[in-house]
Amino acid sequence: FDVKSGQFVPYLGGISGGDADFSRDGKWVAYVLYPEGTLWRSKLDGSERLQLTYPPMQTAVPHWSPDGGQIAFSTTLPGKAWKVFLISQDGGSPQPIVSENKSQTDPTWSPDGKTLAFANFAAASDPAQMFVDVLDLKTNQVSHLPGSQRLCCPRWSPDGRYIVALTDDQLKLMLFDAKTQQWRPLLTDVGVFGFMAWSPDSTSIYFDNLFTEDPGYFRLRVHDSKLERILSLKKFRSFVIPWAFGTWTGLGPGETPLFVRDLSTQEIYALDVEFP
């Protein structure tokens, strides 16, 4: 979405993809190709394009490590639970971050690259067993983030001060302060929260909302919870990701709002058959 013109314009050459994440230096992008669900990386101009995963693995929400050397992402195989994997930006064999038999989603890096936070849960049918967990990549030790029971979908702020997360019903936005080790509610009563992204200066959170009469894309200022609607998505036809059961929104360099538009056609045909 071009804020100056108020128009939707093609991005990254109009690729059929989404779940885009950008390296800290702004030179590289990782994204998921639709409808295959494969993970790719390239430079912003499309050069040095490299496929990182292959079917039947389906991927979502990749995130670059701060040094640009690795990508953490969520992945699933048919009939299997979601897991978090790491892969080198040069490709190779994806590696699971932990071996435990639980579902994991939404990996997010600490700014120093030493820790990953992610949603960890025994079963989607038991929200009481859902936590935001943190993994020390040096020791491979996993621990619950204090007070994170029934929370999911973490996003670490670029300055490392905060982690934002959602309640298990995705109706309330919560903020964890790393200095005080306390959570506080940020926002509710806006419908179901979609995807979230931090502003580069760690002052605001961008997000979309779902299942409301007038869904939109918003910016929420952290220190005073001031909410700004950037645009309405009521007439925007979003692409629904079949394996993730949702739509993706994100933030590109220069705080550019990103969306995946569904341009496919669905038609019903009638066939008249004449029998001899």
C-alpha positions as a printed Julia matrix, in Angstrom:
276×3 Matrix{Float64}:
   0.0     0.0     0.0
   1.51    3.3    -1.17
   0.61    5.72    1.62
   1.32    8.82   -0.49
  -0.95    7.84   -3.39
  -3.4     5.82   -1.34
  -3.16    2.99   -3.86
  -2.21   -0.69   -3.8
   0.76   -1.33   -6.09
   2.75   -4.51   -6.93
   5.7    -5.25   -4.66
   8.79   -7.43   -5.19
   7.86   -7.65   -8.85
   4.36   -8.87   -8.07
   5.45  -12.36   -7.03
   2.77  -14.85   -5.99
   3.93  -14.94   -2.41
   3.78  -13.42    1.04
   5.01  -13.94    4.62
   7.86  -11.61    3.67
  10.59  -10.68    6.12
  13.58   -8.44    5.48
  17.16   -8.67    6.71
  18.31   -5.97    9.12
  20.53   -4.36    6.46
  17.53   -4.15    4.1
  19.29   -6.04    1.29
  17.55   -9.41    1.52
  14.0   -10.72    1.7
  12.71  -14.14    2.71
   9.22  -15.07    1.59
   6.8   -17.95    1.11
   5.75  -18.75   -2.45
   2.01  -19.36   -2.96
   0.36  -21.77   -3.48
   3.33  -24.16   -3.09
   4.17  -23.04    0.45
   7.92  -23.17   -0.2
  10.44  -20.82    1.42
  12.67  -18.63   -0.77
  15.16  -15.82   -0.31
  16.48  -13.2    -2.69
  17.77   -9.67   -2.86
  15.1    -6.97   -3.05
  15.53   -6.66   -6.82
  14.83  -10.39   -7.23
  18.44  -11.35   -7.94
  20.27  -14.24   -6.22
  16.96  -16.01   -5.72
  17.29  -19.31   -3.86
  14.71  -21.96   -2.9
  15.25  -23.07    0.7
  12.51  -25.66    1.33
  10.7   -28.21   -0.8
   7.31  -29.99   -0.78
   5.65  -31.56    1.08
   7.03  -29.14    3.71
   4.81  -26.05    3.94
   6.2   -22.94    5.56
   5.08  -19.7     7.2
   6.33  -16.54    8.99
  10.08  -16.65    8.27
  12.29  -14.24   10.25
  15.91  -13.31    9.6
  18.47  -13.56   12.37
  19.96  -10.15   13.26
  23.27  -11.04   11.58
  21.49  -12.19    8.42
  23.02  -15.65    8.57
  19.96  -17.73    9.4
  16.21  -17.76    8.94
  13.79  -19.11   11.56
  10.42  -20.23   10.25
   7.34  -22.27   11.08
   6.7   -25.4     9.07
   4.34  -28.35    8.86
   4.06  -31.63    7.01
   0.72  -33.19    6.04
  -0.95  -34.52    9.18
   1.85  -33.26   11.44
   2.06  -30.48   14.01
   3.67  -27.12   13.31
   7.35  -26.87   14.25
  10.0   -24.15   14.27
  13.1   -24.75   12.12
  16.3   -22.9    11.32
  18.01  -22.79    7.96
  21.12  -21.04    6.66
  20.53  -18.12    4.29
  22.69  -20.1     1.84
  20.35  -23.11    2.01
  21.01  -26.62    3.23
  19.07  -28.92    5.53
  16.51  -27.22    7.81
  17.02  -28.07   11.48
  14.36  -28.15   14.25
  15.14  -25.85   17.16
  14.0   -28.39   19.78
  13.18  -32.09   19.73
  10.19  -32.08   22.09
   6.87  -33.32   20.72
   4.86  -30.11   20.95
   3.49  -27.66   18.43
   5.58  -24.51   17.88
   4.87  -21.41   15.82
   5.84  -17.78   15.31
   9.59  -17.67   16.0
  11.0   -14.23   16.8
  14.63  -13.24   17.41
  16.13  -11.25   20.24
  18.09   -8.26   18.86
  21.44   -9.86   19.81
  20.54  -13.09   17.98
  21.23  -15.24   21.03
  17.63  -16.14   21.85
  14.47  -17.2    20.05
  10.98  -16.72   21.45
   8.09  -18.74   20.03
   4.63  -20.03   20.84
   4.76  -23.54   22.32
   1.68  -25.62   23.06
   0.79  -29.24   23.69
  -2.47  -29.12   21.7
  -4.62  -26.42   20.18
  -7.58  -27.89   22.08
  -5.9   -27.09   25.42
  -5.03  -23.36   25.6
  -3.96  -23.76   29.23
  -0.89  -25.6    27.92
   0.11  -22.75   25.62
   3.09  -20.56   26.54
   5.53  -18.15   25.0
   8.82  -19.99   25.35
  12.37  -18.7    24.95
  15.28  -20.78   23.65
  18.87  -19.97   24.56
  20.63  -20.87   21.32
  23.97  -21.37   23.08
  22.8   -23.77   25.79
  19.67  -25.13   24.0
  17.71  -24.51   27.18
  13.99  -23.72   26.83
  11.98  -21.86   29.47
   8.54  -20.28   29.77
   8.44  -16.51   29.57
   7.04  -15.46   32.99
   3.28  -14.99   32.97
   2.87  -16.17   29.37
   0.34  -18.97   29.91
  -2.4   -18.9    27.25
  -0.42  -16.46   25.09
   0.79  -16.97   21.53
   2.23  -15.29   18.47
   5.16  -13.36   20.04
   6.99  -10.51   18.32
  10.21   -9.13   19.85
  10.73   -5.37   19.52
  13.86   -4.34   17.57
  15.36   -2.66   20.64
  14.79   -5.77   22.8
  12.71   -3.93   25.41
   9.36   -5.56   24.69
   7.64   -8.69   23.45
   4.1    -8.36   22.18
   1.8   -11.39   22.12
  -1.85  -12.37   21.75
  -4.2   -14.18   24.09
  -5.15  -17.66   22.88
  -8.46  -16.37   21.42
  -6.52  -13.63   19.55
  -8.85  -10.95   20.95
  -6.42   -9.14   23.25
  -2.97   -7.7    22.59
  -0.51   -8.03   25.49
   2.9    -6.39   26.09
   5.8    -7.89   28.06
   8.36   -5.46   29.47
  11.77   -7.14   29.68
  12.92   -4.65   32.36
  10.03   -5.22   34.77
   9.28   -8.82   33.68
   5.6    -7.88   33.68
   2.77   -8.09   31.17
   0.16   -5.42   30.56
  -2.82   -5.3    28.18
  -2.39   -2.99   25.2
  -5.57   -3.28   23.17
  -8.85   -5.18   22.89
 -12.3    -4.77   21.31
 -11.04   -4.53   17.73
 -12.06   -8.03   16.6
  -9.6   -10.82   15.99
  -5.99   -9.7    15.62
  -4.18  -10.77   12.47
  -0.45  -10.47   11.86
   1.68   -8.01   13.83
   4.87   -6.13   12.99
   6.99   -3.69   14.99
   8.07   -0.32   13.65
  11.88   -0.13   13.3
  12.1     2.35   16.2
  10.13    0.03   18.53
   7.52    2.71   19.29
   4.55    1.24   17.41
   2.93   -2.03   16.38
   1.24   -2.51   13.02
  -1.54   -5.08   12.65
  -4.67   -6.03   10.74
  -7.94   -7.22   12.25
 -10.44   -9.86   11.16
 -14.13  -10.74   11.49
 -15.4    -7.2    11.85
 -17.74   -5.16    9.65
 -14.9    -2.88    8.55
 -11.52   -4.66    8.85
  -8.44   -2.52    8.43
  -4.74   -2.03    8.92
  -3.68   -0.12   12.04
  -0.75    1.4    13.89
  -0.76    1.28   17.69
   1.62    3.52   19.66
   2.96    1.56   22.62
   3.51    4.22   25.3
  -0.05    5.6    25.27
  -2.0     2.99   23.23
  -2.98    5.6    20.62
  -4.63    3.74   17.72
  -4.48    4.98   14.13
  -6.33    3.37   11.22
  -4.11    3.48    8.15
  -6.62    2.06    5.69
  -9.78    0.02    5.38
  -9.53   -3.54    4.05
 -13.29   -3.97    3.69
 -13.15   -4.12   -0.12
  -9.71   -5.71   -0.33
  -9.79   -9.35   -1.45
  -7.1   -11.01    0.65
  -5.53  -14.35   -0.23
  -6.39  -17.01    2.36
  -3.44  -19.32    3.01
  -4.89  -22.87    2.86
  -2.4   -24.49    5.27
  -2.39  -21.59    7.74
  -6.13  -20.8     7.62
  -5.6   -17.07    7.55
  -4.35  -14.06    5.59
  -0.94  -12.42    5.88
   0.02   -8.77    6.3
   3.46   -7.35    6.97
   5.76   -4.36    6.95
   8.47   -3.65    4.4
  11.44   -1.27    4.52
  10.36    2.31    5.11
   7.34    1.04    7.09
   5.59    0.01    3.87
   2.33   -1.9     4.6
   2.29   -5.2     2.68
  -0.7    -7.37    1.76
  -1.42  -10.42   -0.4
  -4.21   -9.78   -2.88
  -6.15  -12.69   -4.36
  -6.41  -12.13   -8.12
  -7.61  -15.62   -8.98
 -11.0   -16.3   -10.52
 -13.7   -18.68   -9.38
 -16.46  -19.49  -11.84
 -19.32  -21.96  -12.08
 -20.01  -23.57  -15.46
 -23.04  -25.39  -16.81
 -22.65  -28.11  -19.41
 -25.5   -29.2   -21.68
 -25.09  -32.8   -22.86
 -27.03  -34.14  -25.83
 -27.56  -37.91  -25.84
 -28.14  -39.77  -29.15
